[in-house]
Amino acid sequence: MNKTFVRSLCLATISFAFVACAPTDEAQRLVGQLESDRVEITAEFSEPILERMVAEGEQVNIGQLLIRQDTSRVETRVAEADATVKQARARLAELIRGPRKELIVAAQANVDGAHTELEFRETDLKRAQDLFARDLASPELRDRAQTARDAAQANLDNLEARLDELLSGTTVEELRQAEESVKVAEARLAALTIDRDRHSATAPVAGVIDTLLFETGERPGIGQPMAILLSGEQVYARVYVPESLRVLVSPGVSANVFVDGMDSPIEGVVRWVSSEAAFTPYFALTEDDRGRLSFAAKIDLVGTDRRLPDGVPVEVELLLDRDEN
């Protein structure tokens, strides 16, 4: 059975018994214990723990480094993503600048050469046709000359198209593709940077380290808790309000909290009262059944600056008459 449920069951039972047996002038005094909200610090990556930066029982502030895991694997992916970003940015800069002058000069020279080649092939074709007309050449010679001339024309058309492309510069579509490639690479780098940072577990809230569940060198599984943090700068008193008092208790009600081991009570204020009974009610509640219901409540301690330990038994006196006045 869940330990938290068993503990809550015992506290509620004791609280009800205390109220039921107490004299009338003490009917507003409840029993419970000091508690804190528990925060689990889970592992997002299954990497070895290199260092534990805090000790159990240590007070920590929000954002403080708690546990550091090995980042060797993710560092290589970050370096690869960074190189991809630089490559994409360089390609975009190249397209914005346009083709180099040297490329245009080389393309123009290729076109000039193709013109010369075409003129030679056309002359050769005319010579073959004349010889064929006088029955001095075979049809194969004329066909080969025709094929060579067509190939020279096709080569010239291709080189002229390439030259036109260089002279026209980069198109809008090419620039957009390059810009989106840069964004994709940057997003990938940002995601890996977040992964690298999350190899270091930090405190999401201020509190006290209750338990460190892994030693240095151990490798936690993904989603496994590595540390338990008791949140808040101060504990609160958790008590159970009997059904007979529930209608009188609401957030803001003052209370005196009597802590075992302390001579004088501590001022407290009700923070929260559960809207549901601590125990599942019977299908048909009689008046006697309703008297056994209780409602969990949290009472903040406002009369002390020193953080008190969790688990200490307390008695809480609700100052209902004072709040009504």
C-alpha positions as CSV (number, residue, x, y, z in Angstrom):
1,M,0.0,0.0,0.0
2,N,1.3,3.5,-0.8
3,K,3.2,5.0,2.2
4,T,1.8,8.4,1.6
5,F,-1.8,7.1,1.7
6,V,-1.1,5.1,4.9
7,R,0.5,8.2,6.5
8,S,-2.5,10.4,5.5
9,L,-4.9,7.7,6.7
10,C,-3.2,7.6,10.1
11,L,-3.1,11.4,10.5
12,A,-6.8,11.8,9.5
13,T,-7.8,9.1,11.9
14,I,-5.8,10.6,14.8
15,S,-7.2,14.0,14.0
16,F,-10.8,12.8,14.0
17,A,-10.2,10.9,17.3
18,F,-8.6,13.9,18.9
19,V,-11.4,16.2,17.9
20,A,-14.1,13.7,19.0
21,C,-12.6,13.1,22.4
22,A,-11.3,16.7,23.2
23,P,-13.3,19.0,25.4
24,T,-15.5,21.6,23.8
25,D,-13.0,24.5,24.2
26,E,-10.4,22.5,22.3
27,A,-12.6,21.3,19.5
28,Q,-10.8,23.6,17.1
29,R,-7.3,22.1,17.8
30,L,-6.2,19.6,15.1
31,V,-3.1,17.3,14.9
32,G,-0.8,16.7,12.0
33,Q,2.8,17.1,11.0
34,L,5.2,19.5,9.2
35,E,5.6,18.7,5.5
36,S,7.0,20.2,2.2
37,D,6.0,19.7,-1.4
38,R,8.4,17.1,-2.9
39,V,9.9,17.8,-6.3
40,E,11.6,15.0,-8.2
41,I,14.6,16.0,-10.3
42,T,14.5,13.5,-13.2
43,A,17.2,12.5,-15.7
44,E,16.4,13.5,-19.3
45,F,19.4,11.6,-20.7
46,S,21.0,8.2,-19.8
47,E,24.5,9.5,-19.3
48,P,26.9,8.8,-16.4
49,I,26.9,11.3,-13.5
50,L,30.2,13.1,-13.3
51,E,29.7,15.2,-10.2
52,R,27.1,15.8,-7.5
53,M,27.3,19.5,-6.6
54,V,25.2,19.4,-3.4
55,A,24.8,17.2,-0.3
56,E,21.7,15.8,1.3
57,G,20.1,18.3,3.7
58,E,21.7,21.3,1.9
59,Q,19.6,24.4,1.3
60,V,19.6,25.3,-2.4
61,N,18.3,28.3,-4.4
62,I,16.3,28.3,-7.6
63,G,18.6,27.6,-10.6
64,Q,21.4,26.2,-8.5
65,L,23.4,23.4,-10.1
66,L,22.7,20.0,-8.4
67,I,24.0,17.2,-10.6
68,R,26.3,17.2,-13.7
69,Q,26.1,14.4,-16.3
70,D,28.6,13.5,-19.0
71,T,28.1,15.7,-22.2
72,S,30.8,14.1,-24.5
73,R,28.2,12.5,-26.8
74,V,26.0,15.6,-27.2
75,E,29.1,17.9,-27.6
76,T,30.0,16.1,-30.8
77,R,26.5,16.6,-32.2
78,V,26.6,20.3,-31.2
79,A,29.9,20.7,-33.1
80,E,28.4,19.0,-36.2
81,A,25.3,21.2,-36.1
82,D,27.5,24.3,-35.7
83,A,29.5,23.4,-38.8
84,T,26.2,22.9,-40.7
85,V,25.0,26.3,-39.7
86,K,28.3,27.9,-40.9
87,Q,28.0,26.0,-44.2
88,A,24.4,27.1,-44.8
89,R,25.3,30.7,-44.0
90,A,28.3,30.7,-46.4
91,R,26.1,29.3,-49.2
92,L,23.5,32.1,-48.6
93,A,26.2,34.7,-48.7
94,E,27.5,33.3,-51.9
95,L,24.1,33.5,-53.5
96,I,23.5,37.0,-52.3
97,R,26.9,38.1,-53.7
98,G,26.2,36.4,-57.1
99,P,28.6,34.7,-59.5
100,R,32.3,35.6,-59.5
101,K,33.7,37.6,-62.3
102,E,36.2,34.9,-63.1
103,L,33.3,32.4,-63.7
104,I,31.6,34.7,-66.1
105,V,34.9,35.3,-68.1
106,A,35.4,31.5,-68.2
107,A,31.8,30.9,-69.4
108,Q,32.2,33.5,-72.1
109,A,35.4,31.9,-73.3
110,N,33.6,28.5,-73.5
111,V,30.9,30.1,-75.6
112,D,33.4,31.6,-78.0
113,G,35.1,28.3,-78.4
114,A,31.8,26.6,-79.1
115,H,31.1,29.1,-81.8
116,T,34.4,28.3,-83.5
117,E,33.7,24.6,-83.2
118,L,30.3,25.1,-84.8
119,E,31.7,27.1,-87.7
120,F,34.2,24.3,-88.3
121,R,31.6,21.6,-88.3
122,E,29.3,23.6,-90.6
123,T,32.2,24.0,-93.1
124,D,33.0,20.3,-92.8
125,L,29.3,19.4,-93.4
126,K,29.2,21.5,-96.6
127,R,32.3,19.8,-97.9
128,A,30.8,16.4,-97.3
129,Q,27.5,17.4,-98.9
130,D,29.4,18.6,-102.1
131,L,31.4,15.4,-102.3
132,F,28.3,13.3,-101.9
133,A,26.5,15.3,-104.6
134,R,29.3,14.5,-107.0
135,D,29.3,10.8,-105.9
136,L,32.8,11.3,-104.4
137,A,31.7,10.4,-100.8
138,S,29.6,7.8,-99.2
139,P,26.3,8.6,-97.3
140,E,28.0,7.6,-94.1
141,L,30.6,10.4,-94.4
142,R,27.8,13.0,-94.9
143,D,25.8,11.6,-92.0
144,R,28.8,11.7,-89.7
145,A,29.5,15.4,-90.7
146,Q,25.8,16.2,-90.0
147,T,25.9,14.5,-86.6
148,A,29.1,16.4,-85.6
149,R,27.5,19.7,-86.7
150,D,24.3,19.0,-84.6
151,A,26.5,18.1,-81.6
152,A,28.4,21.4,-81.9
153,Q,25.2,23.3,-82.1
154,A,23.8,21.6,-78.9
155,N,27.0,22.3,-77.0
156,L,26.9,26.0,-78.0
157,D,23.2,26.2,-76.8
158,N,24.2,24.7,-73.5
159,L,27.1,27.0,-72.9
160,E,25.1,30.1,-73.9
161,A,22.4,29.1,-71.4
162,R,25.0,28.7,-68.6
163,L,26.4,32.1,-69.4
164,D,22.9,33.7,-69.3
165,E,22.4,32.1,-65.9
166,L,25.6,33.6,-64.6
167,L,24.8,37.0,-66.1
168,S,21.2,37.0,-64.6
169,G,22.5,36.3,-61.1
170,T,20.7,34.4,-58.2
171,T,17.0,33.9,-58.4
172,V,14.5,34.8,-55.6
173,E,13.6,31.1,-55.2
174,E,17.3,30.2,-54.7
175,L,17.7,32.8,-52.0
176,R,14.6,31.6,-50.2
177,Q,15.8,28.1,-50.2
178,A,19.2,29.1,-48.9
179,E,17.5,31.2,-46.1
180,E,15.3,28.4,-45.0
181,S,18.3,26.0,-45.0
182,V,20.0,28.4,-42.6
183,K,16.9,28.5,-40.3
184,V,16.7,24.7,-40.3
185,A,20.4,24.4,-39.3
186,E,20.1,27.1,-36.6
187,A,17.0,25.3,-35.1
188,R,18.9,22.0,-35.0
189,L,21.8,23.7,-33.2
190,A,19.5,25.4,-30.7
191,A,17.8,22.1,-29.9
192,L,21.1,20.3,-29.3
193,T,22.3,23.2,-27.2
194,I,19.3,22.8,-25.0
195,D,20.0,19.1,-24.7
196,R,23.6,19.8,-23.7
197,D,22.4,22.3,-21.0
198,R,19.9,19.8,-19.6
199,H,22.7,17.3,-18.9
200,S,23.2,19.6,-15.8
201,A,20.3,19.3,-13.4
202,T,19.4,22.5,-11.6
203,A,16.9,23.3,-8.8
204,P,13.5,24.4,-10.3
205,V,12.6,26.0,-6.9
206,A,14.3,26.9,-3.7
207,G,14.3,24.3,-1.0
208,V,16.2,21.5,0.8
209,I,17.8,18.5,-0.8
210,D,16.1,15.5,0.8
211,T,17.7,12.6,-1.1
212,L,20.3,12.0,-3.8
213,L,19.4,8.7,-5.5
214,F,22.5,8.1,-7.6
215,E,26.2,8.1,-6.8
216,T,29.0,9.6,-9.0
217,G,29.7,7.3,-12.0
218,E,26.2,5.7,-12.0
219,R,24.1,6.0,-15.1
220,P,20.4,6.8,-14.4
221,G,17.7,5.8,-16.9
222,I,15.7,8.4,-18.8
223,G,12.9,9.6,-16.6
224,Q,14.4,8.2,-13.4
225,P,14.5,10.6,-10.4
226,M,18.1,11.6,-9.5
227,A,17.3,13.8,-6.5
228,I,14.3,14.7,-4.3
229,L,13.9,18.3,-3.4
230,L,11.7,19.6,-0.5
231,S,10.5,22.8,-2.0
232,G,9.8,26.2,-0.3
233,E,11.6,28.4,2.1
234,Q,9.5,27.1,4.9
235,V,7.5,23.9,5.7
236,Y,3.8,23.9,6.2
237,A,1.5,22.1,8.7
238,R,-0.6,19.4,7.1
239,V,-3.7,18.6,9.2
240,Y,-7.1,17.1,8.6
241,V,-10.2,19.2,9.3
242,P,-13.3,17.2,10.6
243,E,-16.5,17.5,8.7
244,S,-18.1,19.4,11.6
245,L,-15.5,22.3,11.2
246,R,-15.1,22.2,7.4
247,V,-17.7,24.9,6.7
248,L,-15.9,27.3,9.1
249,V,-12.4,26.8,7.7
250,S,-11.3,28.6,4.5
251,P,-8.0,30.1,3.1
252,G,-6.9,33.1,5.2
253,V,-8.1,31.7,8.6
254,S,-5.5,32.3,11.3
255,A,-4.1,29.6,13.5
256,N,-1.6,28.8,16.2
257,V,0.7,25.9,15.4
258,F,2.2,24.0,18.3
259,V,5.4,22.2,17.2
260,D,6.9,19.5,19.3
261,G,10.1,20.7,20.9
262,M,9.2,24.4,20.8
263,D,7.9,26.2,23.9
264,S,5.6,28.8,22.2
265,P,3.2,28.4,19.3
266,I,4.0,29.7,15.8
267,E,1.6,32.0,13.9
268,G,0.0,30.3,10.9
269,V,-2.5,31.0,8.1
270,V,-4.6,28.4,6.3
271,R,-3.4,28.3,2.7
272,W,-5.7,25.5,1.3
273,V,-8.4,23.1,2.2
274,S,-9.3,20.2,0.1
275,S,-12.7,20.2,-1.6
276,E,-13.0,16.5,-1.3
277,A,-13.0,14.3,1.8
278,A,-9.9,12.4,2.6
279,F,-11.7,9.1,2.5
280,T,-14.2,7.9,-0.1
281,P,-17.6,8.3,1.4
282,Y,-20.2,5.5,1.5
283,F,-22.8,5.3,-1.2
284,A,-25.5,6.6,1.1
285,L,-24.1,8.8,3.8
286,T,-25.9,8.8,7.1
287,E,-25.5,11.5,9.7
288,D,-23.1,9.2,11.6
289,D,-21.1,8.5,8.4
290,R,-20.7,12.2,7.6
291,G,-19.2,12.7,11.0
292,R,-16.3,10.5,10.1
293,L,-15.3,12.5,7.0
294,S,-12.2,14.8,7.2
295,F,-10.6,17.3,4.8
296,A,-6.9,17.8,4.2
297,A,-5.6,21.3,4.9
298,K,-2.3,23.1,4.5
299,I,-1.3,25.8,7.0
300,D,1.6,28.2,6.2
301,L,3.9,29.1,9.0
302,V,4.4,32.9,9.1
303,G,5.8,33.4,12.6
304,T,9.3,32.1,12.1
305,D,12.2,32.7,9.8
306,R,14.1,29.4,10.5
307,R,13.1,26.5,8.3
308,L,11.7,23.7,10.5
309,P,12.3,20.1,9.7
310,D,9.8,17.9,7.9
311,G,7.9,15.1,9.7
312,V,7.7,16.8,13.1
313,P,4.3,16.3,14.8
314,V,2.2,19.5,15.4
315,E,-1.1,20.6,16.9
316,V,-3.0,23.4,15.2
317,E,-5.4,25.6,17.0
318,L,-7.8,27.3,14.5
319,L,-8.6,30.9,15.6
320,L,-12.1,30.8,14.2
321,D,-13.7,33.2,16.7
322,R,-11.0,35.8,16.2
323,D,-11.4,35.7,12.3
324,E,-15.1,36.0,12.6
325,N,-14.7,39.2,14.6
